[in-house]
Amino acid sequence: MKIRAITLGIDQYQQDKAGLDPGIGSFFTKANSLFAEQGFQCRTQRIALSPFVITSSKDEQSARSSIERMSALCKDSGIRWFCVPFHAVKQDMTRINAVAVDIAGQYKNAFINHIVTENGFLDRRAVLYASSFIRTVSQLSDNGFDNFRCGTTFNCKPNGAFFPFTHHCGHNGFSIALELVPLCVEIIQNNQNKPLEKIRTEIIDGLLPLLKQIDEINLRIEKNTDMTYFGTDISLAPHPEHPEHSVAYIVELLGAERFGSNGTAFITSFLTDIIQSLIKRSGIRSTGFNGVMYSVLEDPRLGVLGSEPESLSVDSLLVLAAMCGCGIDMVPLPGDTSAEEIASIMLDIAAIAIRLKKPLGVRLLPIPGKVAGQFTDFDHDFLQNTKIQKVKYRSCPGSLFDTDKPFSYVS
């Protein structure tokens, strides 16, 4: 099993930059070494920053300086990516987006996260600005790739491991993301035709020792590096390197005739329950989503289904967001999808996140010059190509988003 990511969260405003920079390199060296001693390979190492608040030209200048320094540090230290979060609730979004667009264009190792909820409140104006940002970023390349690095988060707590849906808060520390899909596939295949209850027992019994082992390694890393261990996210996350490294494939192994058919939500809830049971029974520190991730462009089976007529849709993914782990993630859309329609999709995800008190995110990729049914054209180790999904070309009016007052539910 691979460690998907070691994500180090740091406060970029920390005064002791001279001491912090070499400490980052030594942390990853020690962490990778301790995992390697136990036979674990780490796919990526990453850095998450604290949210930027942009209210003045001085803030803009400070943010640009911090990001330039962080990008250079990551390149020099072999750190693949860093995440730049923006606190967007009741903020000057014109300033924020000016900085964010420049980052997306200039620093290809930077992810960007618009945080548009706070304490149960939703900033609808920030949602529309975030969707306008997505539209702008889609034009930075011919194939629309750059929105791979851009997300919007709803009700997400700090110090998670998955990009771009994270931000740092508190003491410098780290979180871990795992790749449990291949192990789950193997266990299910070895127990085919057995009752779901038996398969659930086999998955839990098979993964418990592994999770405890990883947690013990993380505690050793904490002790040896003085970096706080925030926790591990044991979400089922796909990767396109092998056809069976697919969460949608797991759903079909468990009984769905085809992913998206009736019963998919039930099987999603079944898997989510297993994840929550594993956290409770193992006693590990946990952080992040800890759910079932349906990331279309990262999941080999979802990529195939997305290429078949009527097999996958934004609406079906929206329904599953009530049960899944990350929301609507990595979905290619027609290049002419309006900012209002993207924002309206975000509103639906925000409603689920706030009402169900769960973390969710949105990552959509409008593909410039292309329409529904045409194929994406990516060449990246985390992505596979699929057909562009249909949209309705209907949305909430812009006036619904034109308010300075954050929205909250009465009850």
MOVEN-V585614 format. One record per residue. N is the residue number from 1. RES is the residue in one letter. SS is DSSP state (a for helix, b for strand, c for the rest). PSI is psi in radians with two decimals (none if undefined). Layout:
N/RES/SS/PSI  N/RES/SS/PSI
This chain:
1/M/c/2.43  2/K/b/2.55  3/I/b/2.07  4/R/b/-0.75  5/A/b/2.43  6/I/b/1.98  7/T/b/2.03  8/L/b/2.09  9/G/b/2.24  10/I/b/2.70  11/D/c/1.87  12/Q/c/-0.22  13/Y/c/0.01  14/Q/c/2.35  15/Q/c/-0.64  16/D/c/1.15  17/K/a/-0.58  18/A/a/-0.61  19/G/a/-0.49  20/L/a/-0.78  21/D/a/-0.90  22/P/a/-0.47  23/G/a/-0.55  24/I/a/-0.83  25/G/a/-0.75  26/S/a/-0.57  27/F/a/-0.89  28/F/a/-0.63  29/T/a/-0.80  30/K/a/-0.77  31/A/a/-0.81  32/N/a/-0.64  33/S/a/-0.77  34/L/a/-0.64  35/F/a/-0.73  36/A/a/-0.61  37/E/a/-0.50  38/Q/c/0.17  39/G/c/0.29  40/F/c/2.28  41/Q/b/2.35  42/C/b/2.16  43/R/b/-0.83  44/T/b/2.67  45/Q/b/2.42  46/R/b/2.87  47/I/b/2.31  48/A/b/2.32  49/L/b/2.92  50/S/b/2.68  51/P/c/2.40  52/F/b/2.44  53/V/c/2.08  54/I/c/1.82  55/T/c/-0.11  56/S/c/2.96  57/S/a/-0.51  58/K/a/-0.72  59/D/a/-0.72  60/E/a/-0.83  61/Q/a/-0.75  62/S/a/-0.74  63/A/a/-0.79  64/R/a/-0.68  65/S/a/-0.77  66/S/a/-0.72  67/I/a/-0.69  68/E/a/-0.75  69/R/a/-0.73  70/M/a/-0.68  71/S/a/-0.78  72/A/a/-0.73  73/L/a/-0.76  74/C/a/-0.77  75/K/a/-0.74  76/D/a/-0.50  77/S/a/0.05  78/G/c/0.42  79/I/c/2.17  80/R/c/-0.80  81/W/b/2.75  82/F/b/2.66  83/C/b/2.26  84/V/b/1.77  85/P/b/2.57  86/F/b/2.23  87/H/b/1.95  88/A/c/-0.11  89/V/c/2.11  90/K/c/0.72  91/Q/c/2.96  92/D/c/1.64  93/M/a/-0.39  94/T/a/-0.78  95/R/a/-0.79  96/I/a/-0.84  97/N/a/-0.53  98/A/a/-0.76  99/V/a/-0.77  100/A/a/-0.72  101/V/a/-0.74  102/D/a/-0.72  103/I/a/-0.84  104/A/a/-0.63  105/G/a/-0.60  106/Q/a/-0.59  107/Y/c/1.70  108/K/c/-0.11  109/N/c/0.19  110/A/b/2.28  111/F/b/2.72  112/I/b/2.36  113/N/b/2.04  114/H/b/2.07  115/I/b/1.90  116/V/c/0.10  117/T/b/2.71  118/E/b/2.10  119/N/c/0.72  120/G/c/-0.01  121/F/b/2.49  122/L/b/2.26  123/D/c/1.79  124/R/a/-0.60  125/R/a/-0.70  126/A/a/-0.62  127/V/a/-0.81  128/L/a/-0.69  129/Y/a/-0.67  130/A/a/-0.67  131/S/a/-0.63  132/S/a/-0.64  133/F/a/-0.76  134/I/a/-0.76  135/R/a/-0.75  136/T/a/-0.79  137/V/a/-0.55  138/S/a/-0.38  139/Q/c/0.01  140/L/c/-0.32  141/S/c/2.89  142/D/c/-0.46  143/N/c/0.06  144/G/c/0.31  145/F/a/-0.56  146/D/a/-0.36  147/N/a/-0.12  148/F/a/-0.51  149/R/a/0.19  150/C/b/2.24  151/G/b/2.87  152/T/b/2.32  153/T/b/2.58  154/F/b/2.02  155/N/c/0.44  156/C/c/2.24  157/K/c/2.84  158/P/c/2.93  159/N/c/0.59  160/G/c/3.07  161/A/c/-0.36  162/F/c/2.32  163/F/c/2.61  164/P/c/0.27  165/F/c/0.87  166/T/c/2.85  167/H/c/2.70  168/H/b/2.62  169/C/c/2.40  170/G/c/-2.69  171/H/c/2.65  172/N/c/2.38  173/G/b/-3.05  174/F/b/2.75  175/S/b/2.84  176/I/b/2.39  177/A/b/2.41  178/L/b/2.91  179/E/c/1.55  180/L/c/-0.13  181/V/a/-0.85  182/P/a/-0.67  183/L/a/-0.73  184/C/a/-0.72  185/V/a/-0.80  186/E/a/-0.78  187/I/a/-0.76  188/I/a/-0.74  189/Q/a/-0.60  190/N/c/-0.15  191/N/c/0.50  192/Q/c/2.57  193/N/c/0.14  194/K/c/2.75  195/P/c/2.66  196/L/a/-0.66  197/E/a/-0.68  198/K/a/-0.73  199/I/a/-0.71  200/R/a/-0.78  201/T/a/-0.73  202/E/a/-0.69  203/I/a/-0.82  204/I/a/-0.82  205/D/a/-0.57  206/G/a/-0.57  207/L/a/-0.40  208/L/a/-0.90  209/P/a/-0.65  210/L/a/-0.79  211/L/a/-0.70  212/K/a/-0.68  213/Q/a/-0.79  214/I/a/-0.71  215/D/a/-0.70  216/E/a/-0.67  217/I/a/-0.76  218/N/a/-0.65  219/L/a/-0.61  220/R/a/-0.71  221/I/a/-0.78  222/E/a/-0.81  223/K/a/-0.63  224/N/a/-0.17  225/T/a/-0.16  226/D/c/0.36  227/M/c/2.29  228/T/b/2.34  229/Y/b/1.89  230/F/b/-0.59  231/G/b/3.08  232/T/b/2.40  233/D/b/1.99  234/I/c/0.51  235/S/c/2.60  236/L/b/1.81  237/A/c/2.28  238/P/c/2.94  239/H/c/2.42  240/P/c/0.17  241/E/c/-0.32  242/H/c/2.45  243/P/c/-0.50  244/E/c/-0.01  245/H/c/0.92  246/S/c/2.32  247/V/a/-0.62  248/A/a/-0.62  249/Y/a/-0.68  250/I/a/-0.77  251/V/a/-0.72  252/E/a/-0.63  253/L/a/-0.55  254/L/c/0.00  255/G/c/-0.25  256/A/c/2.27  257/E/c/-0.65  258/R/c/2.45  259/F/c/2.32  260/G/c/-0.26  261/S/c/2.92  262/N/c/2.36  263/G/c/-0.28  264/T/a/-0.70  265/A/a/-0.67  266/F/a/-0.81  267/I/a/-0.61  268/T/a/-0.75  269/S/a/-0.61  270/F/a/-0.80  271/L/a/-0.69  272/T/a/-0.70  273/D/a/-0.66  274/I/a/-0.77  275/I/a/-0.81  276/Q/a/-0.65  277/S/a/-0.69  278/L/a/-0.71  279/I/a/-0.80  280/K/a/-0.81  281/R/a/-0.54  282/S/a/-0.48  283/G/c/0.27  284/I/c/2.77  285/R/c/2.34  286/S/b/2.71  287/T/c/2.79  288/G/c/-2.57  289/F/c/-0.86  290/N/c/1.03  291/G/c/-2.86  292/V/b/2.09  293/M/c/2.05  294/Y/c/1.52  295/S/b/1.81  296/V/a/-0.87  297/L/a/-0.13  298/E/a/-0.19  299/D/c/2.03  300/P/a/-0.64  301/R/a/-0.72  302/L/a/-0.60  303/G/a/-0.72  304/V/a/-0.82  305/L/a/-0.61  306/G/a/-0.31  307/S/c/-0.07  308/E/c/2.42  309/P/c/2.27  310/E/c/0.17  311/S/c/-0.41  312/L/c/2.56  313/S/c/2.83  314/V/a/-0.69  315/D/a/-0.73  316/S/a/-0.64  317/L/a/-0.59  318/L/a/-0.75  319/V/a/-0.76  320/L/a/-0.31  321/A/c/-0.40  322/A/c/-0.37  323/M/c/-0.42  324/C/c/-3.04  325/G/c/-0.35  326/C/c/-0.11  327/G/b/-2.34  328/I/b/1.99  329/D/b/2.29  330/M/b/0.92  331/V/b/2.12  332/P/b/2.39  333/L/b/2.80  334/P/b/2.56  335/G/c/-0.40  336/D/c/0.24  337/T/c/2.26  338/S/c/2.77  339/A/a/-0.63  340/E/a/-0.64  341/E/a/-0.73  342/I/a/-0.76  343/A/a/-0.61  344/S/a/-0.64  345/I/a/-0.74  346/M/a/-0.68  347/L/a/-0.72  348/D/a/-0.72  349/I/a/-0.69  350/A/a/-0.71  351/A/a/-0.77  352/I/a/-0.78  353/A/a/-0.80  354/I/a/-0.80  355/R/a/-0.64  356/L/c/0.00  357/K/c/0.91  358/K/c/2.65  359/P/c/2.35  360/L/b/2.80  361/G/b/2.94  362/V/b/2.28  363/R/b/1.82  364/L/b/2.55  365/L/b/1.57  366/P/b/2.29  367/I/b/1.95  368/P/c/2.33  369/G/c/0.06  370/K/c/2.77  371/V/c/2.98  372/A/c/2.40  373/G/c/-0.38  374/Q/c/2.84  375/F/b/2.59  376/T/c/2.90  377/D/c/1.24  378/F/c/2.64  379/D/c/1.53  380/H/c/2.52  381/D/c/-0.32  382/F/c/-0.05  383/L/c/2.63  384/Q/c/2.74  385/N/c/2.60  386/T/c/3.07  387/K/b/2.61  388/I/c/2.34  389/Q/b/2.71  390/K/c/2.64  391/V/c/2.92  392/K/c/-0.29  393/Y/c/0.64  394/R/c/2.52  395/S/c/3.05  396/C/c/2.59  397/P/c/2.72  398/G/a/-0.49  399/S/a/-0.46  400/L/a/-0.44  401/F/a/-0.16  402/D/c/1.30  403/T/c/2.50  404/D/c/-0.18  405/K/c/2.05  406/P/c/2.52  407/F/b/2.50  408/S/c/2.73  409/Y/c/2.67  410/V/c/-0.71  411/S/c/none
